[in-house]
Amino acid sequence: MTEEQLQIQSLAREFAEGELRPHAEEWDRDAHFPREVIGSLGELGFLGMLIPEEWDGLGMDTTTYLTALEEIARGDASVAVAMSVHNSLPTQMILAHGSDAQKERWLRPMARGELLGGFALSEAEAGSDAAALAAQATRTDGGWVLNGAKAWITNGGFGDVMVVMARTDTPGDRRGAKGIGAFIVPTDAEGYIVGKKEDKMGQRASETVGIAFKELFVADDQLLGEPGMGFIYALQGLDNGRMGIAALATGIAQAALEHSLGYAAERKQFGTAVREFQGMQWKLANMAVRIEAARALTHRAAAAKDAGEPVSRLSSMAKLFASEAAMYVTTEAVQVHGGYGYVKEYPVERLFRDAKVTEIYEGTSEVQRTVIARELYRQ
Ligand SMILES: Cc1cc2nc3c(=O)[nH]c(=O)nc-3n(C[C@H](O)[C@H](O)[C@H](O)COP(=O)(O)OP(=O)(O)OC[C@H]3O[C@@H](n4cnc5c(N)ncnc54)[C@H](O)[C@@H]3O)c2cc1C
């Protein structure tokens, strides 16, 4: 890594160790998101790392951003997912497809961390098959009226601005994936309704809510790009997002390895530290190898993105491998801790739960394999 990357890494590590890790257990227990942490992330520049300086971001490369994100996840995965969604999806979509006026109004404050963003694609009946979404945008004077509901939206309650995918085609002329628009919707708009907060297995501090739109008016200047292109923009956004989830999963796994190394050195059985047993050493080695491989693949995807190469295949590979590595590593971490790994007193119990959803959101592992296979045939 470059000198600058090392500096950012140590800044993120210091913040995560000082401000996140000591509270992670309590936030998980109370399913409480520390909203004030968003302010701190903004002050550090971590909510605008990929946004060019001309729009008040830091204009950094993807590897540097993912290195910081991994460190934040090492401290608390729930904070990391809020950071990942904001950086990867709404901001990148506005940067790529927004007009200068939209960038001025939304992207600039998002880059400074004054507005927190979210991404609203999934619906109760449209998850993996997201193009089957039903939320409807109907043309009206000077804009569109949104009606419908979204499921499992990260930052959907306390966030400030969502990029919402809704149908811009009409009931009489359905156009599938090409009949969807992407809209910039502030969460204080009239008709934006925050529904049920999900009571989750892991990443419990992260806010995941249902949201609904009831006769919600969005002006023409809140539509991103072209009306029928929103789903394509969302998929491009997910190429970025999946690298973020890969870095996040690597951070969870790294934390689990560190706890395991410490525990195996302290815990004595048969008169010696359990780290002296070959059975334990092989576990720790296998864990470390998967983490290094996950990180390398994630950075490979980041380098491709920064070089302007196509990234769908690599970002899906990174997300798939890193999320499965996180499940493997956290499962082994519980095993290394024995009975103590199964109780909440030790952090590996939380890390095991936190890891699981990385195999589900922003496309399940099955969907990643489908994307990878499709891309292999495209070459
Ligand atoms: C904590 C959390 C946060 C989230 N945050 C957001 C967010 O901010 N914004 C947002 O838009 N969404 C969000 N989601 C939604 C998430 O992206 C979806 O849950 C995910 O895409 C899977 O959709 P689904 O849950 O409907 O599962 P389904 O699509 O119903 O899948 C059920 C099972 O079938 C499998 N399956 C489906 N289709 C295929 C296929 N073609 N081939 C093989 N297997 C298949 C799946 O892999 C899975 O195992 C979040 C979800 C969670 C849990």
The ligand as an SDF file (V2000), in Angstrom:
LIG
                    3D

 53 58  0  0  0  0  0  0  0  0999 V2000
  -30.0520   -6.6240    6.7200 C   0  0  0  0  0  0  0  0  0  0  0  0
  -30.4990   -6.3760    5.3180 C   0  0  0  0  0  0  0  0  0  0  0  0
  -30.2770   -5.1420    4.7330 C   0  0  0  0  0  0  0  0  0  0  0  0
  -30.7260   -4.8880    3.4320 C   0  0  0  0  0  0  0  0  0  0  0  0
  -30.5590   -3.6380    2.8950 N   0  0  0  0  0  0  0  0  0  0  0  0
  -31.1230   -3.3530    1.6930 C   0  0  0  0  0  0  0  0  0  0  0  0
  -31.0850   -2.0220    1.1760 C   0  0  0  0  0  0  0  0  0  0  0  0
  -30.5310   -1.1080    1.7900 O   0  0  0  0  0  0  0  0  0  0  0  0
  -31.6940   -1.7800   -0.0160 N   0  0  0  0  0  0  0  0  0  0  0  0
  -32.3200   -2.7590   -0.7290 C   0  0  0  0  0  0  0  0  0  0  0  0
  -32.8420   -2.4600   -1.7910 O   0  0  0  0  0  0  0  0  0  0  0  0
  -32.3650   -4.0430   -0.2660 N   0  0  0  0  0  0  0  0  0  0  0  0
  -31.7940   -4.3600    0.9280 C   0  0  0  0  0  0  0  0  0  0  0  0
  -31.8510   -5.6420    1.4260 N   0  0  0  0  0  0  0  0  0  0  0  0
  -32.5360   -6.6740    0.6490 C   0  0  0  0  0  0  0  0  0  0  0  0
  -31.6050   -7.7420    0.0890 C   0  0  0  0  0  0  0  0  0  0  0  0
  -30.8530   -7.2150   -0.9550 O   0  0  0  0  0  0  0  0  0  0  0  0
  -32.4560   -8.9550   -0.3140 C   0  0  0  0  0  0  0  0  0  0  0  0
  -32.8800   -9.5760    0.8890 O   0  0  0  0  0  0  0  0  0  0  0  0
  -31.6870   -9.9420   -1.1780 C   0  0  0  0  0  0  0  0  0  0  0  0
  -31.4410   -9.3970   -2.4460 O   0  0  0  0  0  0  0  0  0  0  0  0
  -32.4180  -11.2780   -1.3440 C   0  0  0  0  0  0  0  0  0  0  0  0
  -33.7570  -11.0970   -1.6890 O   0  0  0  0  0  0  0  0  0  0  0  0
  -34.8830  -11.8790   -0.8680 P   0  0  0  0  0  0  0  0  0  0  0  0
  -34.6210  -11.6620    0.5570 O   0  0  0  0  0  0  0  0  0  0  0  0
  -36.2130  -11.5110   -1.4140 O   0  0  0  0  0  0  0  0  0  0  0  0
  -34.6340  -13.4140   -1.1640 O   0  0  0  0  0  0  0  0  0  0  0  0
  -35.2410  -14.2690   -2.4090 P   0  0  0  0  0  0  0  0  0  0  0  0
  -34.9290  -13.5790   -3.6850 O   0  0  0  0  0  0  0  0  0  0  0  0
  -36.6570  -14.6000   -2.1200 O   0  0  0  0  0  0  0  0  0  0  0  0
  -34.3540  -15.5810   -2.3020 O   0  0  0  0  0  0  0  0  0  0  0  0
  -34.7060  -16.7310   -1.5180 C   0  0  0  0  0  0  0  0  0  0  0  0
  -33.6670  -17.8090   -1.8400 C   0  0  0  0  0  0  0  0  0  0  0  0
  -33.8010  -18.1830   -3.2220 O   0  0  0  0  0  0  0  0  0  0  0  0
  -32.5430  -18.0360   -3.8600 C   0  0  0  0  0  0  0  0  0  0  0  0
  -32.7420  -17.6240   -5.2510 N   0  0  0  0  0  0  0  0  0  0  0  0
  -33.5290  -16.6200   -5.7170 C   0  0  0  0  0  0  0  0  0  0  0  0
  -33.4200  -16.5370   -7.0460 N   0  0  0  0  0  0  0  0  0  0  0  0
  -32.5300  -17.4780   -7.4280 C   0  0  0  0  0  0  0  0  0  0  0  0
  -31.9760  -17.8910   -8.6790 C   0  0  0  0  0  0  0  0  0  0  0  0
  -32.3110  -17.2870   -9.8310 N   0  0  0  0  0  0  0  0  0  0  0  0
  -31.1020  -18.9110   -8.6840 N   0  0  0  0  0  0  0  0  0  0  0  0
  -30.7510  -19.5430   -7.5160 C   0  0  0  0  0  0  0  0  0  0  0  0
  -31.2260  -19.2030   -6.3180 N   0  0  0  0  0  0  0  0  0  0  0  0
  -32.1050  -18.1920   -6.2750 C   0  0  0  0  0  0  0  0  0  0  0  0
  -31.8050  -16.9650   -3.0730 C   0  0  0  0  0  0  0  0  0  0  0  0
  -30.4010  -17.0280   -3.2710 O   0  0  0  0  0  0  0  0  0  0  0  0
  -32.2250  -17.3150   -1.6570 C   0  0  0  0  0  0  0  0  0  0  0  0
  -31.4230  -18.3460   -1.1630 O   0  0  0  0  0  0  0  0  0  0  0  0
  -31.3810   -5.9150    2.7050 C   0  0  0  0  0  0  0  0  0  0  0  0
  -31.5790   -7.1790    3.2890 C   0  0  0  0  0  0  0  0  0  0  0  0
  -31.1530   -7.4010    4.5830 C   0  0  0  0  0  0  0  0  0  0  0  0
  -31.4120   -8.7640    5.1930 C   0  0  0  0  0  0  0  0  0  0  0  0
  1  2  1  0
  2  3  1  0
  2 52  2  0
  3  4  2  0
  4  5  1  0
  4 50  1  0
  5  6  2  0
  6  7  1  0
  6 13  1  0
  7  8  2  0
  7  9  1  0
  9 10  1  0
 10 11  2  0
 10 12  1  0
 12 13  2  0
 13 14  1  0
 14 15  1  0
 14 50  1  0
 15 16  1  0
 16 17  1  0
 16 18  1  0
 18 19  1  0
 18 20  1  0
 20 21  1  0
 20 22  1  0
 22 23  1  0
 23 24  1  0
 24 25  2  0
 24 26  1  0
 24 27  1  0
 27 28  1  0
 28 29  2  0
 28 30  1  0
 28 31  1  0
 31 32  1  0
 32 33  1  0
 33 34  1  0
 33 48  1  0
 34 35  1  0
 35 36  1  0
 35 46  1  0
 36 37  1  0
 36 45  1  0
 37 38  2  0
 38 39  1  0
 39 40  1  0
 39 45  2  0
 40 41  1  0
 40 42  2  0
 42 43  1  0
 43 44  2  0
 44 45  1  0
 46 47  1  0
 46 48  1  0
 48 49  1  0
 50 51  2  0
 51 52  1  0
 52 53  1  0
M  END
$$$$
